[in-house]
Every structure is written in C-alpha cells, then in structure tokens.
Amino acid sequence: MNYRNSSLCGKAYVTNDKHTREKYSEFAEYIKTHGLDPDSHFVNNNIFLNCFLLDIGTAMISEQDRFVRIARWCVGANGENFAPDPKLTKAGRLNPKGVVYLYLSNDKHTAISETKIKKGERFCIGVFRPKVNLRILDFCCDRETEREKPNSFRLVVDKGFSKPIQAGDDEKEYMPTQFLAKYIKGKGFDGVKYSSAACEGGYNVCLFATSNVDLVCFECKYCECRECKKFCVNSNKCK
C-alpha cells in the first residue's frame, strides 16, 4: 500500500495500483460527462484531485534547459509564429479549442515522433529556452523502476496522463487532461511535464504561457526519411 497525506482523507490515504486506476477512471468519466467546469463539491472532494494529483512531484526548469518544438506552418522570417493562432487552435491533450499552450519536447527525436512528420513534408523545428525559472508539475517517472514496485501510484498516473489519443477519437477523450491543466494552472504552476506516448524515454513539457520562453534558433526542413536527417531549406540554422 502507498500512503498519501491529505486533509481530505484525514490522517492518511491508503491506496494500491488498482485503486488508483479506479479513482483516475472515476475522475475522467465525471469530467467527460459534466465538462470542464464541474461544481466546487466535486473539485473539493474528489479523491484523485485531492489525494494523488498535487503530491506527484514538482520540477524546476531554468534558462539552461533547452526544448524543441515542431510547426507545420510558416513561422515567419524570425520564427515569431511558432505558437499557433488562437483562432485556429484545435483541442489538444491539455488545451481546449481556442486556448493556446506551448507544447515542447525534450529533444528532436521526441518532437518528430510526437508530430508524426511524414516523408516529403515541410516543417519548422525550433529550440527554446525558458526566460526565467519555471515551476512545473512532473508526471514523469522511471517506468522500469516503478514497474518493479508492488504498488506505484506514480506509474498509474503517468500512464493515464500520457495515454495515446488517435486522430479519430472523440474530443471528449481530451477533457480529463484539459481539466487537469486548468486545475494545475490555478494552483500556480507554470506548466506540466509528462512522458511521451510516441517516443519511449522521451518527455514533453506544456507551458501555460507562451511568453515564458525565448526562441534560440530554428530551421525549416523537408523530411526525406523518418528521422528527418536530410534538409534542403534552413533559416537561422541551429548548431
């Protein structure tokens, strides 16, 4: 059993992997049914939100960190348009339709895997750094290590958060993680970190404010292979 401290739960909350999965599923189904603005009773009394979520772990990212983003559109001569237009922003894993968050990956390989760039497709790839130290909620865990534990609520939550969502899936499948982003933002975090569903060992960072990072450099390329190793157009080239 794992024990999590919580004022909601009294002295302690006792759980195991099965129970944690059940509580996450209950939370997710409620949000998909009732939407992104549930009543305060649900928010204040939900076991997942109050006993698991904010005990996941906090990470800091600094000006020394570097992250990668890929855009399929023209980003402008100086890369000023890497963030999408709010009017064109579709619902994503963490953002509702029309709400712009900045999705970044830990490296080029993860970014390419996440965006599923195809052979012959033109794209722009940019490197970003935080302007200041940012506090994020870290959903990632060492899955190999966590799998060896009898019970690991971190592994259960990490898998639930980074669950692959296919293009044809109902947009309601995004709603639980969209609500989590809204809830976490309301708690004063600058973003979240979560495991990549497309690249084993990779991770993504979603920042709630696009103004919190600077563009270091970018390139515009054509994908000539799955790893995007051959390029024919580049601008402000990254080293």
C-alpha positions as CSV (number, residue, x, y, z in Angstrom):
1,M,0.0,0.0,0.0
2,N,1.0,3.6,-0.6
3,Y,0.1,6.3,1.9
4,R,-0.6,9.9,0.8
5,N,-1.1,12.7,3.2
6,S,-4.3,14.7,2.6
7,S,-6.6,17.0,4.7
8,L,-9.5,15.5,2.8
9,C,-8.6,12.0,3.8
10,G,-7.8,12.7,7.4
11,K,-4.6,11.4,8.8
12,A,-3.6,9.4,5.7
13,Y,-4.9,7.9,2.5
14,V,-4.1,4.2,1.7
15,T,-4.1,3.0,-1.9
16,N,-2.7,0.5,-4.4
17,D,-2.4,0.5,-8.2
18,K,-5.8,-1.0,-8.8
19,H,-7.5,1.5,-6.5
20,T,-5.5,4.4,-8.1
21,R,-6.6,3.4,-11.6
22,E,-10.2,3.2,-10.4
23,K,-10.1,6.7,-8.9
24,Y,-8.5,8.1,-12.0
25,S,-11.1,6.5,-14.2
26,E,-13.9,7.8,-12.0
27,F,-12.5,11.3,-12.2
28,A,-12.0,11.0,-16.0
29,E,-15.6,9.8,-16.7
30,Y,-17.1,12.5,-14.5
31,I,-15.2,15.2,-16.4
32,K,-16.2,13.7,-19.8
33,T,-19.8,13.7,-18.7
34,H,-20.0,17.1,-16.9
35,G,-17.5,19.2,-18.8
36,L,-14.5,21.4,-17.8
37,D,-16.4,23.4,-15.1
38,P,-17.5,20.9,-12.5
39,D,-19.1,22.2,-9.3
40,S,-17.0,23.0,-6.3
41,H,-18.2,20.0,-4.3
42,F,-16.6,17.7,-6.9
43,V,-13.4,19.6,-7.0
44,N,-13.1,19.8,-3.2
45,N,-14.0,16.2,-2.6
46,N,-12.6,14.2,-5.5
47,I,-10.1,11.6,-4.2
48,F,-7.9,11.8,-7.3
49,L,-7.5,15.5,-7.2
50,N,-7.0,15.9,-3.5
51,C,-5.1,12.7,-2.6
52,F,-2.9,12.0,-5.6
53,L,-2.5,14.8,-8.1
54,L,-0.6,17.6,-6.2
55,D,1.6,15.0,-4.5
56,I,3.0,13.9,-7.8
57,G,6.2,16.0,-7.6
58,T,7.4,19.4,-8.6
59,A,10.2,20.1,-11.1
60,M,12.0,23.3,-12.0
61,I,13.2,24.2,-15.4
62,S,15.7,27.1,-15.9
63,E,17.4,29.2,-18.6
64,Q,20.0,26.5,-19.1
65,D,17.4,24.0,-20.3
66,R,16.6,23.5,-24.0
67,F,13.4,22.2,-25.5
68,V,12.2,21.5,-29.1
69,R,9.0,22.4,-30.9
70,I,7.9,21.5,-34.5
71,A,5.4,23.6,-36.5
72,R,3.8,22.5,-39.8
73,W,3.1,26.1,-40.8
74,C,5.2,29.1,-41.8
75,V,6.7,30.5,-38.6
76,G,7.8,33.8,-40.1
77,A,11.2,35.2,-41.0
78,N,12.2,35.4,-37.4
79,G,10.3,32.4,-36.1
80,E,7.7,34.6,-34.4
81,N,4.8,32.4,-35.2
82,F,5.8,29.1,-33.6
83,A,2.8,29.4,-31.2
84,P,-0.4,28.7,-33.1
85,D,-3.1,31.2,-33.8
86,P,-5.8,31.0,-31.1
87,K,-8.5,31.2,-33.9
88,L,-7.0,28.1,-35.5
89,T,-6.1,26.2,-32.3
90,K,-7.8,22.8,-32.1
91,A,-8.5,20.9,-28.8
92,G,-5.3,19.2,-27.7
93,R,-4.2,16.9,-24.9
94,L,-4.1,19.8,-22.4
95,N,-5.7,22.8,-24.2
96,P,-9.4,23.3,-25.1
97,K,-10.2,24.6,-28.5
98,G,-9.0,28.2,-28.9
99,V,-6.7,28.1,-25.9
100,V,-3.0,28.3,-26.7
101,Y,-0.5,26.4,-24.6
102,L,3.1,25.8,-25.8
103,Y,3.9,22.1,-26.2
104,L,7.6,21.4,-26.2
105,S,9.7,18.1,-26.3
106,N,12.9,17.2,-24.6
107,D,14.7,16.6,-28.0
108,K,14.3,16.5,-31.8
109,H,13.6,12.8,-31.9
110,T,10.7,13.1,-29.4
111,A,9.3,16.1,-31.2
112,I,9.4,14.3,-34.6
113,S,7.7,11.2,-33.1
114,E,5.0,13.3,-31.4
115,T,4.1,15.3,-34.5
116,K,4.3,12.2,-36.8
117,I,6.2,14.1,-39.6
118,K,5.9,12.2,-42.9
119,K,8.3,11.8,-45.8
120,G,8.3,14.8,-48.0
121,E,6.5,17.1,-45.5
122,R,7.9,20.6,-44.9
123,F,8.2,21.6,-41.3
124,C,10.0,24.1,-39.0
125,I,11.8,22.9,-35.9
126,G,12.8,25.4,-33.2
127,V,14.9,25.3,-30.0
128,F,13.5,27.2,-27.0
129,R,14.8,28.2,-23.5
130,P,12.9,29.5,-20.5
131,K,13.3,33.2,-19.8
132,V,13.1,32.5,-16.0
133,N,13.0,29.6,-13.7
134,L,9.6,27.9,-14.1
135,R,7.8,25.6,-11.7
136,I,6.1,22.6,-13.3
137,L,4.2,19.6,-12.1
138,D,6.2,16.5,-13.1
139,F,4.1,13.5,-14.1
140,C,7.1,11.5,-15.5
141,C,8.6,8.6,-13.7
142,D,11.2,5.9,-14.4
143,R,8.8,3.3,-15.7
144,E,11.2,0.4,-15.5
145,T,12.0,1.2,-11.8
146,E,8.3,1.9,-11.0
147,R,7.2,-1.4,-12.6
148,E,9.4,-3.3,-10.1
149,K,7.5,-1.9,-7.2
150,P,4.5,-3.7,-5.7
151,N,2.4,-0.5,-5.9
152,S,3.2,2.7,-7.8
153,F,0.6,5.4,-8.0
154,R,3.1,7.5,-9.9
155,L,3.2,4.9,-12.7
156,V,-0.6,4.6,-12.8
157,V,-1.0,8.4,-13.1
158,D,1.9,8.8,-15.6
159,K,0.3,6.2,-17.9
160,G,-3.1,7.8,-17.6
161,F,-1.8,11.2,-18.4
162,S,0.3,10.2,-21.4
163,K,-2.3,7.7,-22.9
164,P,-2.1,7.9,-26.7
165,I,-5.1,9.5,-28.4
166,Q,-5.8,8.8,-32.0
167,A,-6.8,11.3,-34.6
168,G,-10.3,9.8,-34.9
169,D,-11.0,9.7,-31.2
170,D,-13.8,11.8,-29.7
171,E,-12.6,15.1,-28.4
172,K,-14.1,14.2,-25.0
173,E,-11.1,11.9,-24.5
174,Y,-9.0,15.1,-24.1
175,M,-11.3,16.6,-21.5
176,P,-9.8,14.9,-18.3
177,T,-6.3,16.1,-19.1
178,Q,-7.6,19.5,-20.2
179,F,-9.3,19.9,-16.8
180,L,-6.1,18.8,-15.0
181,A,-4.1,21.5,-16.9
182,K,-6.7,24.1,-15.9
183,Y,-6.7,22.9,-12.3
184,I,-2.8,22.8,-12.1
185,K,-2.6,26.3,-13.6
186,G,-5.0,27.5,-11.0
187,K,-2.6,26.2,-8.3
188,G,0.2,28.5,-9.6
189,F,2.2,26.1,-11.7
190,D,3.7,27.3,-15.0
191,G,3.2,24.0,-16.8
192,V,3.4,20.3,-16.7
193,K,5.9,17.6,-17.7
194,Y,4.7,14.2,-18.9
195,S,6.0,11.1,-20.7
196,S,5.8,10.9,-24.4
197,A,3.2,8.5,-25.7
198,A,5.1,8.3,-29.1
199,C,8.7,8.1,-28.1
200,E,9.9,5.6,-25.4
201,G,12.1,7.5,-22.8
202,G,11.1,10.9,-24.2
203,Y,9.0,13.5,-22.4
204,N,7.1,16.7,-23.2
205,V,6.6,20.0,-21.4
206,C,3.4,22.0,-21.8
207,L,3.8,25.7,-20.7
208,F,0.6,27.6,-20.0
209,A,2.1,31.0,-21.1
210,T,3.9,31.1,-24.4
211,S,5.7,34.3,-23.3
212,N,7.8,32.3,-20.7
213,V,10.3,31.1,-23.3
214,D,12.6,32.6,-26.0
215,L,13.3,31.1,-29.4
216,V,17.0,30.3,-29.6
217,C,17.2,29.1,-33.2
218,F,15.1,27.4,-35.8
219,E,15.3,25.6,-39.1
220,C,12.8,24.9,-41.9
221,K,13.2,21.5,-43.5
222,Y,11.9,18.8,-45.7
223,C,11.5,15.3,-44.3
224,E,13.4,12.9,-46.5
225,C,13.3,10.0,-44.0
226,R,11.6,9.1,-40.8
227,E,14.4,10.5,-38.7
228,C,14.4,13.7,-40.8
229,K,18.2,13.7,-41.4
230,K,18.2,15.4,-44.8
231,F,17.3,19.0,-45.3
232,C,17.0,21.3,-48.3
233,V,15.8,24.6,-46.7
234,N,17.1,26.2,-43.5
235,S,16.9,29.6,-41.8
236,N,18.6,30.9,-38.7
237,K,20.2,27.4,-38.5
238,C,20.6,25.6,-35.2
239,K,24.0,24.3,-34.4
